[in-house]
Structures are given as C-alpha cells and as structure tokens.
C-alpha cells in the first residue's frame, strides 16, 4: 500500500528534475509555490465538501487529488514520506 505513495512521490520528484512538456506536475512547479498552495487549498476544500456527501467514491476521488497536490508541495519544500512517517511515529 505504501508503495503507491512512494511510487507517485518518485514520479513527482522525477517531473521536477526532468520536466516534460504538457505535464501538469511540471506546470505546477513552473508556476511556483503560490500556485501549488492554491491547489492544495482548493483540493482540501473539495475534500471537505465531498466528505459531507454520502458517496464514498467522491471522497476517494477528492482525497486522491488532495494527496497528489500535497506530494507536489512536499517535493517543492523538500519533505519526504520518511519525514512524515517519522513525525507520525513521534506522535504515538
């Protein structure tokens, strides 16, 4: 399960290091931190709205969008999944 997070994170890292024309991920990095933060905020809001609705498919879709944009933010700010899991482990 965690492999999916690592795999997607690795794709985001690769897109930053090796930009590809037409890549949405590259577009976000090119536009900078303000655009990335705007998208994280938008996706967080959409997730909250989806969570109020009865359809779990909508929650899965919006949570996936949120996590993707969070990973773009993580890469932009130099935060890894190891950093996140270590922080979570410290909260036990």
Secondary structure as UniProt FT lines:
FT   HELIX           2..17
FT   TURN            21..22
FT   HELIX           24..31
FT   HELIX           33..52
FT   HELIX           56..77
FT   HELIX           81..90
//
